[in-house]
Amino acid sequence: MKQINFKKKINWWKINFDLKSVNYIKNSIKQKNVSQGLVTKKLENKFSKVLKIKYVTMTNNGSVALLMSLLSLNLKKDEEVILQNRTWISSANAIYFIGAKIKIVDVHFNMQACDIREIFKAITKKTKVIIVTHMNGNFINLDYLNKIKKKFPKIKIIEDASQALFSKYKNKYLGTFGDIGCFSLSVAKLLSTGQGGFIVTNNKKIDNFLKKFRSHSQISNTEQKFNSFGFNFRFNDILSSFGLFHLQHIKKKKQNLIKIYQLYEKELSNLKKIKIVHRCHSSVIPVYIECLVDNRKKFCTYLLKHGIETRKFYNSLNSVSYLKKILVNKNHTFKNSKIFEKKGVYLPSGPDQNIKDIQFVIKIIRSYDSK
């Protein structure tokens, strides 16, 4: 496509990193807190307190958080993991890395949350883990998770809450309902440390494994003995300093995301060619603004001509070629997933988008819809 020059470009995602956070980083460096240490422990304690969960393990990204979680559950080759078809690739890659099998289920027709009925149908004697992904903070009826745990006590439940930090279900934070919750702190998230992630659990045994495993499973920093397999998945105090600063200022970012979503929702809800993907509840913090468009290529090209960047939804898992060899039900039809995959678009989002820019985006979208 021919490059077009604009006086101003509106990016699909915008988040600002406050320069005041540099003082936190300077302080860590002065105190020689650079590698994983006291500051990382402080951030873990902060997340534990805020999310009301016993144990938190920082690691270097959300993808590693998912891999470590599966390893902590002793997932073996050829055991099955139930996973929704609409999720970021890292969940499937973690399963692929271990050599286990994936049984995918379709998502709900009006949001990218898995259909709980499909999960029940997918459970077999080979099912070891269920991963529930809260896409853009949206959730299923999580009371059913408790029913699954009671009926199938040996099956472990992981919540991928990478896009759902501080969103709630019945006044309880997403990521704290299952056996393990995984979070991401990458750039396109509500709270970002540039790169990073963490794992939460109320299970002491799982937490012990995670804390050891992320540091080559050595007994201690002063005693170099290796009695079991591990790897270097440590975080560091520099990025933890960053996280502590932004955690103090998270309220404003949450408010801005909700304000942006409400503006889009109000102005775009009754259009003919564009359908906003609504959040499922007011307790959801809509990190991204999602919509469905029949002619996605035409729509995205039209916005780009006006200097507006968009991002297409990523592939459903059943259409990823290298995953097919570990998919148990690769020939199944996932009609709802197909709609999101073909029509989904992320509109300009992020806690630091300028409201005037959002109003301009809405104006252009409305002009497209009227043609």
C-alpha positions, 0 to 999 in steps of 0.5 A, spaced: 500 500 500 502 506 498 504 510 504 500 516 505 503 522 509 498 526 514 499 532 519 497 527 524 496 520 525 492 517 531 495 510 533 490 504 535 493 504 542 496 510 546 499 510 553 504 515 556 509 513 561 510 519 566 517 521 567 516 522 574 517 514 574 524 516 573 525 518 580 523 511 582 528 507 578 533 512 580 532 510 587 532 503 585 539 504 582 542 508 588 540 502 593 543 497 588 536 494 587 537 492 579 536 485 579 530 481 582 530 483 589 526 487 594 523 492 589 520 486 586 518 483 592 514 489 594 510 489 587 508 482 589 506 484 595 502 490 593 498 486 587 497 481 593 494 486 597 490 489 591 487 483 588 486 480 595 490 473 593 495 470 597 501 469 593 504 473 587 510 471 582 512 476 578 515 474 571 518 477 565 511 476 561 504 474 560 506 468 556 511 465 560 506 466 566 502 461 562 507 456 561 510 456 568 502 455 570 502 449 566 508 446 568 506 447 575 500 443 574 505 437 572 502 437 565 504 432 561 505 430 553 498 428 550 494 430 556 488 435 554 487 442 555 481 445 554 482 452 551 477 457 547 478 458 540 479 466 541 485 468 545 492 470 544 496 465 541 501 465 547 496 460 551 496 455 545 504 456 544 505 454 552 501 448 551 505 446 544 511 447 548 510 442 553 507 437 548 500 436 550 493 436 546 488 442 545 481 441 545 478 448 543 471 451 544 467 456 541 466 463 544 459 466 545 456 470 539 456 477 542 463 477 545 470 473 545 468 469 552 468 462 551 461 458 552 461 455 558 456 449 555 461 448 550 466 447 556 462 442 559 461 438 553 469 438 551 471 435 558 473 427 558 478 423 562 484 426 558 482 433 560 487 436 565 486 443 565 481 448 563 484 455 561 479 461 561 481 467 557 477 474 559 478 477 553 478 485 554 475 484 561 469 480 559 467 474 563 462 468 563 458 466 569 464 464 573 459 461 578 460 455 573 467 454 574 465 452 581 461 447 579 466 444 574 471 444 580 466 440 584 464 435 579 471 434 576 476 436 582 482 433 579 481 438 573 485 445 574 483 451 572 487 457 569 484 464 568 488 468 563 487 475 565 492 478 561 487 483 558 483 483 565 487 487 570 482 490 575 476 488 572 471 484 576 465 479 577 461 480 583 466 484 586 471 479 586 477 481 581 478 476 575 484 472 575 482 470 582 477 465 581 481 459 578 487 455 581 491 460 578 491 467 574 495 470 569 496 477 568 500 481 562 504 488 563 506 489 556 505 496 553 498 495 550 495 493 557 492 498 563 498 497 567 504 497 563 512 496 565 514 495 558 514 488 558 512 483 564 507 479 567 505 475 574 502 469 576 497 469 582 494 463 586 492 461 593 495 454 593 502 454 597 504 448 593 503 452 586 507 458 589 513 454 592 514 451 585 513 458 581 518 461 586 523 456 585 522 454 578 523 462 575 530 462 578 533 455 575 529 451 581 536 453 585 535 452 593 537 459 594 542 465 591 547 463 596 547 455 595 548 453 588 544 447 588 539 444 583 535 438 585 530 439 579 529 443 573 527 450 572 529 456 568 531 463 568 524 467 568 526 472 573 523 479 573 527 485 575 527 491 580 528 496 575 521 494 572 518 493 578 519 500 580 516 502 574 510 498 576 509 501 583 509 508 580 504 506 575 500 502 580 499 508 585 496 512 579 492 507 576 485 510 578 486 515 572 487 510 567 481 506 569 477 512 568 480 514 562 478 507 559 471 507 561 470 514 558 473 513 552 469 506 551 462 510 553 463 515 548 464 510 542 458 506 545 454 512 545 456 515 538 456 508 534 451 503 537 446 505 532 450 504 525 448 500 520 455 497 517 459 497 524 457 494 530 461 495 537 462 489 541 459 491 548 462 490 554 458 484 558 458 488 565 459 495 568 465 492 572 469 491 566 474 495 564 474 496 557 482 496 555 480 496 547 475 498 543 472 493 539 468 493 533 465 488 527 465 490 520 462 486 514 468 489 509 474 490 514 479 491 509 475 497 506 473 500 513 480 500 515 483 503 508 478 508 509 480 510 516 487 510 514 486 515 509 484 520 514 490 518 518 487 513 523 490 507 525 486 500 526 488 493 528 485 487 525 483 481 530 488 476 530 487 469 528 482 464 531 486 458 534 483 453 529 486 457 523 493 456 525 497 451 521 502 449 526 497 448 531 493 443 528 497 437 530 496 438 537 488 440 536 484 434 538 478 437 534 481 440 529 475 439 524 470 442 528 466 448 526 467 454 530 461 459 527 462 464 532 469 465 532 469 465 525 465 472 525 470 475 530 476 473 526 473 475 519 470 482 522 474 484 528 477 491 528 480 494 534 479 502 534 484 507 537 484 505 544 488 506 550 488 510 557 492 516 554 488 517 547 486 524 546 478 525 547 478 530 541 482 525 537 477 520 539 471 525 537 475 525 530 475 518 529 467 517 531 466 523 526 470 519 520 466 512 522 460 515 522 461 518 515 463 511 513 457 508 515 453 513 511 456 512 505 
